[in-house]
Amino acid sequence: MLMRAAVLTGFGRPMEVRQVEIAGPGPGEVRVRIKASGVCGSDIKALDGKSPVVRELPFVLGHESAGIVESVGAGVTGVRPGDHVIIAMNGACGRCRDCGAGRFHLCSGKARMAAIMGTMHDGTTRVTVDGVPARTMIGIGSFAEYAVVNEPMCVKIDKNAPFDTMCLLACGVVTGVGAVLNVAEVAPGSSVLVAGCGGVGLNVVQGAALAGATTIIAADVAEPKLKLAREFGATHAVLSADLPRQVGEIVRGGVDYAFDVTGVPGVLGAAFAATRPGGTTVMVGSPPQGQPLSIEPGLLFASRRLMGTQGGDAAPLRDLPMLAGQYLRGRLDLDRLVSERVPLEEVNEAVRHVREGAVARSVIVFD
């Protein structure tokens, strides 16, 4: 069938909204009618040619999405046409060594590994552009009217939940909140530093509030982002300059947990130095490929921990329904994360707004 999609045909160039062809779902696959898709920094990195997994063009970006199941392939039993779903970034196989140990975010199953590279499990794609196979962002490609994905990536949600907020759970929200709850395991009554208060950073802030942290320090170079961070639960806000000194003036000896959500060289080392002995630092933002990290080695002798995460180390079938429930009960603020809702034809303008830091999240919406 034909559909509209935003197609990347050249790195560093605007995407082209055009008609492309999408096949029906194969065995174990689901075709979803996309209703909303957030514009994420990972999409922009791929657009600029800086993603290690986006090398072949044409390509359909977009991965933070939600929609309605349109059709299913043979053997699919978990969802059926008409179901409302979030499309998870990680469709764990449930059978590999890491899945067996409960580390679903580290799944090494064939289908998941192929999805990371933009294909289905057999190395083929379901989207073609002028007869040329097109890969899709982590096996999704949601800057389009439809997406064919592996069944484990579909997580059912309440049909009353709005798509334009539910889509955010798929990436930005689960990454930020998951970094707090799954990776750092922030304890009630603790102190937290969040360096970088964009879309993901705001979710680290509200994740820390959910965990019961009593001191949450937001740090950024932009004053408007700090104002927003306070609205999401930050108790203190600092314009980033000298994080160890600034944090030390608020929490003597340093914070219990620090999160670098910037990916900017130098910030991780500063956040690490702002933790107390025995503290934990989590790298959430993705630094440039090949860029060495600078950490003061002497700080490690005081039992400080440095950790990384991918997607908040989430188990989608466990975490996404939990986060949706927190939203529906009013404990998780998703509405104010959506700064603008635009049609697919304005996807390049939405990308520009994200680059400028003018929005928490831009969401592409479909009729």
N, C-alpha and C positions, 0 to 999 in steps of 0.2 A: 504494500500500500504506500501511497505518497503522504508525506508530512512536511511541515515546515521545521527547519532546524537552523541554528546559527553555526556555520561551518568555518573552521579555521583552515585557511589555505596557505598562509604564510606567517611565520613567526614575527611578532612585532607589528602585525597589520590588524586592522579591524576585522572582526568576524563578518561573514556574509550570510544574511538571512535568505535562505533559498529552499526550494523544494528538493527533497531527497527521498530515497526509497528505504523503507524499513520492512524486513521480513517478519513472518510470524514466528512465534516462539517454538524452539526445538524441545526435545525431551528435557525435563527438569528446568525449563525456562518459563518466564512470565513476561507478557507484554503489558506495560503500564501506560495509561494515558496521563501524562504529566499535568499537574494542576498548578504547581508552584515550585520554583527552584531558586535557591539563594545564590548570590554571586560571592564566591569565596576567594581568598588570597591564593589558594592552590591553583585555581583556574587561571588567575592572572599570571602566576609564575609559569604555567604551561603556555599561555598565550605569548609570553615573552621568550619562549625557548629555553627556559631555565629549569624545566622539570626533567629529572632523569628518566621518567617513564613515558614522556610524550616526545617522540622523535620523528614519527612518520606522519605525513599529511596525505589527504585531508583528515581532519579530526573534529569530533563534536565534543565540546567541553560541557561542564555542568555535572554536579554530583550531589549537591545538597538539596534533596528533592522529596516530594510526596505526590501521590496521585491515586488513580482508581484502576484496579486490575481490569484490563480489557479482554484478555484471553490468556489461556495457559497451555503449556505443552504437555505431552504424554508424561505420566508419572507424577505430576504435580498434585499434591494433596493438601498442602498447608494453606493455600489461598484459592479463591475462585472468582470468576468475573463479578464485578460489582463491589468487591472488598476495597476499602480505603486503606492505603499502606504508606508507610515511610520506606524509602529505599535506602537501606543501610550501606555504608561504605564497605563494611566487612561482612561477607557472606561465608561464615565459617562452615567447614565441611562436617565437623562433628566426629571425624574418624581418625585424624592424624594424631601424632604423639602429643602435640601441644593442646589440641582440642580435648583429648582424653584427660589432660591434666588441668583443664579449666582455663587454659590460656588461649581463649578463642581469638584474641587480637593478634596472635602469632601463628594462626592457622597456615599450614603449608600445603593445603589441599590443592589439587591441580586447577580446579575452577577458580579459586581465589587468586592464585598466582597468575593465571591468564587474565583475570579481570584487572589486576593491577597494571598489566601491560596493554589494556584496552581491548581485549578480545574475549570471546566466549571460551569454554573449556577446551574446545578442539582447535583453537588458534584462528578461527574464522570470525567474521563480524556479521552483524545483522543489519548494518546500515551501509548503503552505497550512495556515492555522490557521482552522478554522471557515469554510472557503471563501474566506478572505482571503489573498492572496499574502504570504509572509513572506520578508524578506531574510535573508541569512546572513553571519556574520562573515567578511570577505574571501573570500566565495564558498565557504565551507566549512560553518560551523555545526555543530561537532562535539560540542556538548552535546546530543547526540541519538544514537539507535541507528544511523542511517544518514546519509550525506551524498552528494550528487551534485556532482562537481567536474569541472573540465576535465582532460583526460588528462595534459597536461604537469605537473600538480601531483602526480601519483602517482609516487613513487620506490620501486622494489622493494627489499626487504630480505630478509635470510636468514630462513627460516621458523623457525629456532631462536632468533631474537632476541626478547626479551620486549617486548610492546607497551607496558607501563607505563613503560619507560625509553626505548624508541625514539621514543615520541611527543614527548619533550622535545627531541629533535634538531630538530624542525620549527620551533621558535621560540626558546626560551630559550637552548639550547645553541649553535645556529648563529649567533644574534645575538651572544652573548658571545665565542665562539671566533673567529667571523668578523671581529669588530671588531679582534681582535688580528692574525690572519693575513692577512686580505684588505684591511683598511682601513689600519691603522697599519703593518703589515708589521714587527712587532717583531723586532729583530735578536737573535741569540744573545749572551749576556753583558751585555745591557742592563738598565736599571732602569725599573720600572713602578710607577705609582700607580693603584689601583682605588678610586674613591670610590663607595661603595654596594655592599654585599655581600649583596644578595638573590639570587634565583634566577639572574638574568642576570649579576650581578656576580661570583658564584662561578664562572661559566663564563668570564668575562674572566680571573679569577685562574688557572684551570687552563689556559686558552688561553695565557697568558703563560708558564706553566711548560712547556707543550708547545713553545713557540717558543724556549725556552732562556734566558729572562730569568733573571738571577742574583739580582736584588733585586726583590722583589714586595711592595709596601707596600699593605696593605688598610686602608681607612678607612671607618668607619661610626659611627653614633650609638648602636648597640646592641652591647653586649659579646658576647652569644651569637653574633651574626653574625660577629664577628671571630674567635671561637674556631673556627667552622666554616671561615672563610676560610683559617686556618692549616692545617687538615686538607686543604684543596684545593690547597695549594702556596704560600700567602703566607709570606714570610720575616719580615715585620714587620707589626704591627697597631697602629693608632692610633685612639683615640676622636676623631672629627672635632671640631676646635675652630678651630685656625688652621693650615690645611693647608700653606701655603707655609713657615711656621716649622717645623712638625712634620716635614715631608718634608726640609727643609734640614738638620735635625739628624741625619738618617739618611743622606742622599745630598747631599754638599756641592755646592751650585750648582743642585740640582734634578734631577728624574728625566728620563730620555730620553723616556718616554711617560706620558701620564696619560689616564685614562678616567673620565668622569662618567657613572655608571649610575643616577643618582638622578632627574634631571629637576627637581630642586629649585632654584628661583631662587637664585643666588649661588654654588652649588657649582661650576658650570662655570668661573666666573671665578677661583675659588680654585684649582681644579685646573690651570687654564692658568698661573696665577702660580707654581705649584709645579714647572713644567718648567724645564729648563736652556735657555740660548740654543740655538736650533736644534731644540728639542724639539717633540714632537707631542702635541696633545690631541684626543681623539675624544669627541664628544657621542653617547652611546649611549642614555641615558634621555631620554624625551620631555618637554620642559617644557610648561607650560600654554600653550594657544593665545593668541597675542597678547601674550605676556609677553616684554618686551625682554631681551636678554642683555647683561650688563655685563662688559666686558673692559677691562683697563687698556691703552689704546692704545700706550703706550710700549714694552710688552713685545713688540709685533709687530715693532719695528725690529730685534730680535735674531733675526730669521728663525724665530720660533716659528710653528708651523702649527696652525690650528684646523680640524677636519674633522667631518663628520657621517656617519651611517650609517643605513641602514634594513635591518633583518634581517641585519646582518653582511655586507652586499653579497654575499650568497651566490648561487652558481650551484647550484641544488638537485641536479641530476643529477651534479655533480662533488663537492660538499661533503658532502651527507648520507651517501652511501655511505662516503666517507672517514672521517667522524666515527663512523659505525656500526662500521667496522673498528677504529678506535682504541679504542672501547669493548670490542669483543669480544677485543681483544688486551691488555686491562687497562691501557691508557694514558690512558683517559678515564673518570672516575668519574661514572657516572649514578645508580647505586643509592642513594647517600647524598643525592642531590638530591630523591628522592621521600620527603617527610616523612609523607605519609598517602595511602591509597588508599580512596576512598569511592564508593558507588553514586550513580547520577544523582539519586536522591531526596534526597541530602544536598548537592547542589551549592551551595545558599545557605550552608550551614555552612562549606563549603570556601572560598567567597568571603570569609566573615568571617575565617577563619584567615589568609588571604592579606593581608587589610587590616590585621590586627593584627601582621603580621610574625612570626607564630608558626611559619611553615613556610618551607622553601626552595621546595618545590613541592607543591601538592595535585593529585592525579591522579584524575579520574573514570574508573572502570573499569566495563566492561560484561561480562556473562556471554557 
